[in-house]
Amino acid sequence: MRTLVLSLLASCLLLPAADARPRSPADTATPAGAVSSSCMFKGRKMYGKVQVVTSFPDIKVQVVSSFPDLKVQKVTSFPDSCGKWQFVTSFPDIKIQYVKSFPDVKIQYVTSFPGVN
């Protein structure tokens, strides 16, 4: 019995700690519903030309009035920084679908200061 306890203690001492393992890209990925600080979600930039579709979207969005993942400003030209969206009917950078539940990203429309909170 004593030998068993000693061998268990020895094996515990030889195992690396759970936090000591190397991190993979999957470990550092943004959680669902979060836009990264570089304004990316699922490998797509969250600015540019946006087309609203009813099926096969790149991203499902829900419009909220508080606690958004991204603040969006509608622009008519130069959608070249985080949160600036120019709505188009063809050749979009992102296709979105508005949903009321289970969104990928929650957005809030603003008139100034778009971007990640």
N, C-alpha and C positions, 0 to 999 in steps of 0.2 A: 504494500500500500504506500509506504513511504517513497519507494522508488518511482511509483506512478505519479505521485504528487510532484516530486522533484523533476521528473521528465516533462510534466506539463508546464511547470514554472520555467524551465529552461527553454522550452519551445516558444512560450509567450515572450520571453526576453529577446529571442532571435527574430521574431516577426517584426517587420517595419510597422510603424504607426499608420493608422488609416489616412491621416492627413499628409503623410510623407510621400504618397504616391505621385508620380508625375501627372500633370494636368493635360488633358487632351482638349482639342477645340470644342468637343461636345460638352465638356464640363464648364467651359466659359461662355457658352452660347447664351444669348439673351432669352429670358423666359417668354412664354407665350404672352402676347399682348404688350410686349415692351419693344420700343424702338431704341436702337443703340444710340450711344452718344455721337456716333458718326453718321446718324440719320439714315440707318439701314434697317430693313426688316426682311427676313427671308432672302437675303442677298439682293434686295432691290432698294434703290435709293428712294427716299420718301419725299421727293420733290421732282418737278418736271411736268410733262404733259400727261394728263390723267383722263381716262375715258371711263364713264359709268356704264356698266354692263349688267345684264340680268342673269347671266350664266357664265360659267368658266372664268371667274375673276382671278387675278393674281393675289389680291388681298380683300378680305371681307372687313368692312368698316362700320362702326356704329357711331353716330353723332351723339355726343353727350354735352351737357352744360357745365360739368365739373369733373375734375380728376381725369383729364385726357392723357393718353400716351403721347399724342402729338397735337400741337396747335397748328391749324392750317389757315393760310391766308390765300384767298382766291385772287389770282392776278391775271391780267390779259396779255402780259409779255414778260420775258425774262424770268421764268420759273427756275432760277439757278441757285437757290439756297434752301436750306432745310425748312420744310413746311410750306413752301410756296408751290401752289398747284395752279396750272393753267388747264382748264377743261377743254377737251377737243373731242371730235367725233371720229377721227382717224389718226393713225400712226402715233399711238400713245407710248409713253415710257412705262406706265402702270395702268392696269385695268382693275377697277374697284367695283365692289357690289355693296350697296347699303343693306345692312341687316339690323334687326331689332334685338337679336340675341346671338350668343356665341360668336362674337367678332374676333378677328385676328388683332385688330388695332382699334382703340377708341380715339376719336378725333373731336376737336372743338374748333369751330370756325371763329376766327378772330380777324380784326381789321388791322392789327399791328402786332409786332413781335411774335412771328410764327416760330415754330421749332419744338425741340424736345424740352420738357420741363426740367 
